Amino acid sequence: MTLTVRPAGAGDVAGIDRLMRQNFAAPAEAELLMRLCLDGDMVLAMVAADEAGGTLAGAAIFSRMHVELDGDPVAAVALAPLAVLPEYRRQGVGEALVSAGLEQLSRAGLGLCFVLGDPAYYARFGFKAETAAGFDSPYAGDHFMAAVLTGRPMPPGVRGVAAHAPAFAALGEDA
């Protein structure tokens, strides 16, 4: 197996859609991606391509968020969804996708990345519930985490809104 982790290109659209539909019981995640693209809120999509098999083994999607700290906007994204085909799980594919995506976003100057998920899994990438605590979000709680992408500690200040792209609200309605 030879996997290449890279930003998604136009030729990957059908494969990402297929991956999401195979990986999730309902089509909501695939529809979420379409809405993010149509709304212009997709920031980065990373894919793991199995070059030998011609298959997309996984994808990590990062979308625009509206985030404020002390009333000032902070360049931030949400990581969702992360999908890896069952036959490629527990082989580091998800880790490679998330790490490569966070590295690219950091180089691009983004400040924060939020995720809703398993703290035991996402902590390895620097995601912490404490970093997301205090932001006003419908997802607030122990599984709502953020990672600082600047390499510096989270700046002090009053945390404001942490709003996902509008497509996420539609996801909630469909669920």
Long-range contacts (C-beta under 8 A, 24 or more apart in sequence): 1-50, 1-52, 1-53, 1-88, 1-91, 2-50, 2-51, 2-52, 3-48, 3-49, 3-50, 3-51, 3-57, 3-88, 3-93, 3-96, 4-48, 4-49, 4-51, 5-46, 5-47, 5-48, 5-49, 5-96, 5-97, 5-100, 6-46, 6-47, 6-49, 6-100, 7-44, 7-45, 7-46, 7-47, 7-104, 8-45, 8-46, 8-47, 8-59, 12-45, 12-47, 12-49, 12-56, 15-47, 15-55, 15-56, 16-45, 16-47, 16-56, 16-59, 18-56, 19-56, 19-58, 19-59, 19-83, 19-85, 20-59, 20-81, 20-83, 22-85, 23-83, 23-84, 23-85, 23-86, 24-81, 24-83, 26-174, 26-175, 28-171, 28-174, 28-175, 29-81, 29-83, 29-171, 31-170, 31-171, 31-174, 32-80, 32-81, 32-167, 32-168, 32-170, 32-171, 33-61, 33-81, 35-166, 35-167, 35-170, 36-61, 36-63, 36-165, 36-167, 39-165, 39-166, 39-167, 41-165, 41-166, 41-167, 43-77, 43-105, 43-110, 44-77, 44-101, 44-104, 44-105, 46-97, 46-100, 46-101, 46-104, 47-97, 48-84, 48-88, 48-93, 48-96, 48-97, 50-88, 55-85, 56-85, 57-84, 57-85, 57-88, 57-93, 58-82, 58-83, 58-84, 58-85, 58-88, 58-93, 58-94, 58-97, 59-83, 59-97, 60-94, 60-97, 60-98, 60-100, 60-101, 62-101, 62-105, 62-113, 63-164, 63-165, 63-167, 64-165, 65-112, 65-114, 65-162, 65-163, 65-164, 65-165, 66-161, 66-162, 66-163, 67-111, 67-112, 67-114, 67-135, 67-160, 67-161, 67-162, 67-163, 68-159, 68-160, 68-161, 69-155, 69-157, 69-158, 69-159, 69-160, 70-157, 70-158, 70-160, 71-158, 71-160, 74-111, 74-112, 75-109, 75-110, 75-111, 75-112, 76-110, 76-111, 76-112, 76-113, 76-114, 76-146, 76-162, 77-105, 77-110, 77-112, 77-113, 77-114, 78-113, 78-114, 78-115, 78-164, 78-165, 78-168, 79-113, 79-114, 79-115, 80-115, 80-116, 80-168, 82-117, 95-124, 98-122, 98-125, 99-125, 102-126, 102-147, 102-149, 105-149, 106-149, 106-150, 106-151, 110-149, 111-148, 111-149, 111-150, 112-146, 112-147, 112-148, 112-149, 113-146, 113-147, 113-149, 114-144, 114-145, 114-146, 114-162, 114-164, 115-144, 115-145, 115-146, 115-147, 116-143, 116-144, 116-145, 117-143, 117-145, 118-143, 119-143, 119-145, 122-147, 132-162, 133-159, 134-158, 134-159, 135-159, 135-160, 135-161, 135-162, 136-160, 136-161, 136-162, 137-161, 137-162, 137-163, 137-164, 138-172, 139-164
